[in-house]
Structures are given as C-alpha cells and as structure tokens.
C-alpha cells in the first residue's frame, strides 16, 4: 500500500499490499504545500528530514475500511510489528514512518 498525495488530496492505493508502505507526491510540490495537504487529510506530519512522514495508524485503518479482505487486519498488524522492530514506529505506538518520494512520471 502507498499514499498518493496530489496538490489537493491524499489517496490510499492498493491497501491489500502490506509489503510496501510509502508515500508519493508530485515532484513540483514544495515542502510547505506538502505539509499542508498531509495535515489537512490527517496523514500525519512531514518529518524535518523532508523524506519521511509519520502516519497515524488510525488513518491507515480508516482509509482501508471497506477496501480490504478479512485477513487484512492481521497482515497489517504484522507489518506494524515489523516496523516496530526496525524502529519505524512512534514511541507511543500510534504512528508509523513512511518513506516520502516524488512520483515518477
């Protein structure tokens, strides 16, 4: 699964695929615009390094609701456990880090 960030909104793409977790954005979008869209759509926050987001787990679940199969929750929990082992989960366990990259043409 990944998030496609446009100049106006955020879309969760392929939520069944829990083996890939990242976000893409238009190459011309500046950091302030990106941060505003991310905040507006409850996708969390752009980290100071500019290359990652911290995404609320609740947002992922909300955006996947009605679009995934019955085993998704277990698969998602496994993905989060993996992220925790790698240090990609927030200290309070409510947000996960996602790589942020410009969308390729």
C-alpha positions in Angstrom: 0.0 0.0 0.0 1.1 3.5 -0.5 -0.3 7.0 -0.3 -0.6 9.1 -3.5 -0.5 12.8 -2.5 -1.8 15.2 -5.1 -1.9 19.0 -5.0 -5.3 18.8 -3.3 -5.7 15.4 -1.6 -4.4 12.1 -0.4 -5.4 8.6 -1.7 -4.6 5.2 -0.3 -3.5 3.0 -3.2 -3.5 -0.9 -3.1 -4.3 -1.2 0.6 -4.1 -5.0 0.5 -0.4 -4.9 -0.2 1.2 -4.6 3.3 4.7 -5.4 2.0 5.3 -1.9 0.8 4.5 1.3 2.7 5.4 4.7 1.4 4.0 7.9 0.0 4.5 9.7 -3.3 3.9 13.3 -4.2 4.1 15.5 -7.3 7.7 16.4 -8.0 6.9 20.2 -8.1 5.1 20.3 -4.8 7.0 22.4 -2.3 7.5 21.3 1.3 5.0 23.8 2.8 2.3 22.8 0.3 3.0 19.1 1.0 2.9 19.6 4.8 -0.5 21.4 4.5 -2.1 18.7 2.3 -0.7 16.0 4.7 -2.2 17.8 7.7 -5.5 18.6 6.0 -6.1 14.9 5.1 -5.0 13.6 8.5 -2.0 11.8 7.1 0.2 12.9 10.0 3.3 15.1 9.6 6.2 15.5 7.3 9.4 14.9 9.4 12.1 17.5 9.5 14.3 15.5 7.1 11.7 16.0 4.4 12.0 12.4 3.3 9.6 10.8 5.7 6.1 11.1 7.1 4.8 9.8 10.4 1.4 8.4 9.6 -1.3 7.7 12.2 -2.3 4.0 12.2 -5.9 5.1 12.7 -5.7 7.0 9.4 -4.4 3.9 7.5 -7.2 1.8 9.0 -9.9 4.4 8.2 -8.7 4.8 4.6 -8.6 1.0 4.1 -12.0 0.3 5.6 -14.3 -1.5 3.2 -11.5 -1.9 0.7 -9.6 -4.9 2.1 -10.2 -8.6 2.8 -10.9 -10.3 6.1 -7.2 -11.2 6.7 -6.0 -7.6 6.3 -6.1 -6.6 9.9 -3.8 -9.5 10.9 -1.5 -8.7 7.9 -1.4 -5.0 8.9 -0.6 -5.9 12.5 2.3 -8.0 11.2 3.5 -5.0 9.1 3.4 -2.8 12.2 5.3 -5.3 14.3 8.0 -5.4 11.6 8.1 -1.6 11.6 8.5 -1.6 15.4 11.4 -4.0 15.1 13.1 -1.6 12.6 12.4 1.5 14.8 9.9 2.9 12.4 7.1 3.2 14.9 6.5 6.2 17.1 7.3 5.9 20.8 3.7 5.7 21.7 2.9 3.1 19.0 0.3 5.2 17.3 2.2 6.3 14.1 4.4 4.6 11.6 7.1 6.1 9.4 6.6 6.1 5.7 9.3 7.0 3.1 8.2 10.1 1.1 9.3 10.4 -2.5 8.5 12.4 -5.7 6.2 10.5 -8.0 7.9 9.1 -11.1 6.5 10.1 -14.5 
